[in-house]
Amino acid sequence: MRIGYLRNFKQPQQLAGLIASVAQTKRVDILYFTPKDVDVRRSRIRGLLYKDGEWKLVKAKIPKIIDVNSNCLKHREVIRHLRKRAHLTENGKNRLSKLSLQEQLKADSNYQKFTIPTKNCSSFSEIEEFLNEYDDIVLRPIHSKQAEGVYKITKISPMKYILDYYNTSIEVSYEELATFCKNEILKKNYIIQKYIDSVTPEKNSFDLRIHFEKTGYGNWRIISNQIRIGLNQKTTTNWRQGGGIIDTDIFMKLKYGSEAEIKLEQMKEYGLQLAAKIELLRKTKLATLSIDLGIDHNDDIFIFEANDAPVTTNLLGEIAMLRTDYYRYLLKTIKDN
């Protein structure tokens, strides 16, 4: 039995090696390849097959199942070719943007409570409308990495506003705000959101990132939950800008005392519900997913973002065990069908 493993790196990284090694003990061979290794004219792959503890260069047919990292989706011709011939763990269909995630969850009464009021930012009047309704709003790029370009705006009065960016706050007039938005926001693709005050008592922003992996039974399992704090940051939890990760149990005990365990289990349960819903919206069986949740001053839980290519620096061994179990599940499911 063979599974394809599609990544952008020319050489297999640490997780690929672990997965291949574990898979071999389960009688599954891993064929590692990049989008450039796919010959769409001949429907052949020139990749690396893991055998006897090493990677060997081979030419092979397209496997029936391919583990695809979403960062490979930009190679559209290759992805289109592969998804006609194989089951892809990420096929690029029905992907959810920051806006569509909130909109589609809001359309379901069971998930509406998790959503944040969100709208495409196409004019300054729309920004004004949100400020008039919520006083505190966030402007987020539709496409961004490491929370770059995220701004918070607070309305103090019709003529006075506070503009926050990472750990910097400045007071601006209405005219200055309008000019800033015209020059920095409206020329790019942004969304507007109500600000969710998911902050510590010290006013540092925080969120809970839950990482899910599929099991050998085809269901989601939580393999990690991390509290991410943006030190001196009011809008993001970006560790590159001074943020960090702290022990979840300690954080929850400090924040909720005797209710900490109940609250954490509640967030995990919400996370599992959201992961299942996201798969339904995507109409795709994913192999991995992470979800970022926030908690406001009323202890209400909100979904900030979902990521279909979560960072896997930690827990590589557990991921390798679960992922290979899931491969066997997929192989059996496809064979039975």
ZIFENFEN-V518136 format. One record per pair of residues at least 4 apart in sequence whose ideal C-beta (glycine too) atoms are under 6 Angstrom apart, sorted by the first residue. I is the first residue (numbers start at 1). J is the second residue. D is the distance in whole Angstrom. If there is no record, write none. Layout:
BEGIN
I_J_D + I_J_D
END
This chain:
BEGIN
1_28_5 + 1_331_5 + 2_29_5 + 2_31_6 + 2_63_5 + 3_28_6 + 3_30_6 + 3_63_6 + 3_65_5 + 3_327_5 + 4_31_5 + 4_63_4 + 4_66_4 + 5_16_6 + 5_30_5 + 5_32_5 + 5_67_5 + 6_66_5 + 6_68_5 + 6_72_5 + 7_69_5 + 8_34_6 + 8_71_6 + 8_72_6 + 9_13_6 + 12_16_4 + 12_17_6 + 12_32_5 + 15_312_6 + 15_316_5 + 16_32_6 + 18_316_6 + 18_320_4 + 19_23_6 + 19_320_5 + 19_323_6 + 20_30_4 + 20_50_4 + 22_320_5 + 22_324_5 + 23_28_4 + 23_30_5 + 23_324_4 + 26_324_6 + 28_327_6 + 30_50_5 + 31_47_5 + 31_49_5 + 31_60_6 + 31_63_6 + 32_47_6 + 32_48_4 + 33_37_4 + 33_45_5 + 33_47_3 + 35_72_6 + 35_75_4 + 35_78_4 + 37_45_6 + 37_46_5 + 37_47_5 + 38_45_6 + 38_78_5 + 39_44_5 + 40_81_4 + 43_62_6 + 44_59_6 + 45_60_5 + 46_59_5 + 48_55_4 + 49_56_5 + 49_58_5 + 50_55_6 + 51_56_6 + 62_85_5 + 62_86_6 + 64_86_6 + 65_87_5 + 65_330_5 + 66_86_5 + 66_88_5 + 67_89_5 + 68_72_6 + 68_88_5 + 68_89_6 + 68_90_4 + 69_309_6 + 70_90_5 + 70_308_5 + 70_309_4 + 71_309_6 + 73_79_6 + 73_92_4 + 79_92_5 + 82_86_5 + 83_88_5 + 83_91_5 + 89_287_4 + 91_284_6 + 94_282_5 + 94_283_5 + 96_100_5 + 96_101_4 + 98_191_6 + 99_118_6 + 99_191_5 + 100_104_6 + 101_306_6 + 102_115_5 + 102_116_6 + 102_118_4 + 104_281_5 + 105_111_4 + 105_115_5 + 106_112_5 + 106_115_4 + 111_277_6 + 114_302_6 + 114_303_5 + 116_193_5 + 116_194_6 + 116_196_6 + 116_302_5 + 117_194_4 + 118_191_6 + 118_193_5 + 119_192_5 + 120_191_6 + 121_190_4 + 121_191_6 + 121_192_5 + 124_178_6 + 124_181_5 + 127_181_6 + 130_134_6 + 130_137_5 + 130_192_5 + 131_137_6 + 131_155_5 + 134_194_5 + 135_155_5 + 136_154_5 + 136_195_4 + 137_153_5 + 137_192_6 + 137_195_6 + 138_152_5 + 138_193_5 + 138_195_5 + 138_235_6 + 139_151_5 + 139_185_6 + 139_190_5 + 140_150_5 + 140_191_5 + 141_149_4 + 141_190_6 + 142_189_4 + 144_148_5 + 144_149_5 + 146_238_5 + 146_240_5 + 147_236_4 + 147_238_4 + 150_235_5 + 150_236_5 + 151_165_5 + 152_164_4 + 152_195_6 + 152_234_6 + 152_235_4 + 153_161_6 + 153_163_6 + 154_162_4 + 155_161_6 + 156_160_4 + 159_174_5 + 161_172_5 + 161_177_5 + 162_169_6 + 162_171_6 + 163_170_5 + 163_172_5 + 164_169_5 + 164_234_5 + 164_235_6 + 166_233_5 + 166_241_5 + 167_232_4 + 167_233_6 + 172_176_4 + 172_177_5 + 180_184_6 + 181_185_4 + 181_186_6 + 182_186_5 + 185_190_5 + 196_294_5 + 196_296_5 + 196_302_5 + 197_296_5 + 197_297_5 + 198_206_6 + 198_207_6 + 198_294_3 + 198_295_5 + 199_203_5 + 199_205_6 + 200_204_5 + 200_206_6 + 204_229_5 + 204_230_6 + 204_231_6 + 205_230_4 + 205_233_5 + 205_234_6 + 205_237_6 + 206_227_6 + 206_229_5 + 207_228_6 + 207_237_5 + 207_292_5 + 207_294_5 + 207_304_6 + 208_227_6 + 208_267_6 + 208_293_5 + 209_226_5 + 209_228_6 + 209_290_6 + 209_292_5 + 210_222_6 + 210_225_5 + 210_271_4 + 210_291_5 + 211_223_5 + 211_224_5 + 211_290_5 + 211_310_5 + 212_220_5 + 212_222_6 + 212_275_5 + 212_289_5 + 213_221_6 + 213_223_5 + 213_288_6 + 213_319_6 + 213_322_4 + 214_287_5 + 214_326_4 + 215_219_6 + 215_221_5 + 215_322_6 + 215_325_6 + 216_325_3 + 216_329_5 + 218_329_5 + 220_272_6 + 220_275_5 + 222_268_6 + 223_315_6 + 223_318_6 + 224_315_6 + 225_248_5 + 226_245_5 + 227_246_5 + 227_248_5 + 227_251_4 + 228_237_4 + 228_245_6 + 229_243_6 + 229_244_6 + 230_236_5 + 230_237_4 + 230_243_4 + 231_242_5 + 231_243_6 + 237_243_5 + 238_243_5 + 239_243_4 + 239_244_6 + 246_251_5 + 252_256_6 + 252_260_4 + 252_264_5 + 253_260_4 + 256_260_4 + 256_263_5 + 259_263_5 + 267_293_6 + 270_301_6 + 271_291_5 + 274_291_6 + 274_303_6 + 275_289_6 + 278_306_6 + 279_286_6 + 287_326_6 + 290_307_5 + 290_310_4 + 291_306_5 + 292_304_4 + 292_305_5 + 293_301_6 + 293_303_6 + 294_302_5 + 294_304_5 + 295_299_6 + 295_301_6 + 296_300_5 + 312_319_6 + 315_319_6 + 319_323_6
END
